[in-house]
Amino acid sequence: MKIELENGLRFISNFRYNVKPTLSPEPLKDQLLMFADIHSGDYGSFDSDCSATMIGFVQSMPSVTGEKYSLTDHKATCFYATQDKSLDLEHTETGQ
């Protein structure tokens, strides 16, 4: 997910996902290396949770804020997001 605000802030994160428990009941203690062959396109290996994100980061966009700095002094901070309200998109009126 990437959100860029008019005030020059950019929020970047992935939506929350977990490896399915059928692949490994205790992933932190996985001695059989069951995750060695898992790739980002193996969608059947993951449970997605689109109501939350993983840890992401917020950064200033120099092109919007007018700041001048290099990647070595690039300002960034961490964030995560959780959904506080669910909308029924199939029945939401857009006003068009």
Steps between C-alpha positions, in 0.01 A plus 500: 500500500633844413325820603636842408348804672495858373713608799793296365470189718516155341379185687627164367415157641381151406164368607517249784557134412604186683639171378226236524532283811474185285848579362657515844319498835789683670674716237754646745620151590485354147798263480386341172540824303147470366512867397803458272285448189234765572498796260301824489272361226401194704167650603365166621771495769382819672194625687441867417346754736408814308374671818857563622850569372846377588746752641560762232662838482406865456734728311505856372496541125761768417333583168186613688651653814786677320756345737837403359673197649670180395412142585752506785300765685158394374237550771273202566302354789308174555122448513237231475130525423183321606154540351257673734192493277389261228301621201272276296641597160236302314233730641689829543364791299770700326290809425579486127 
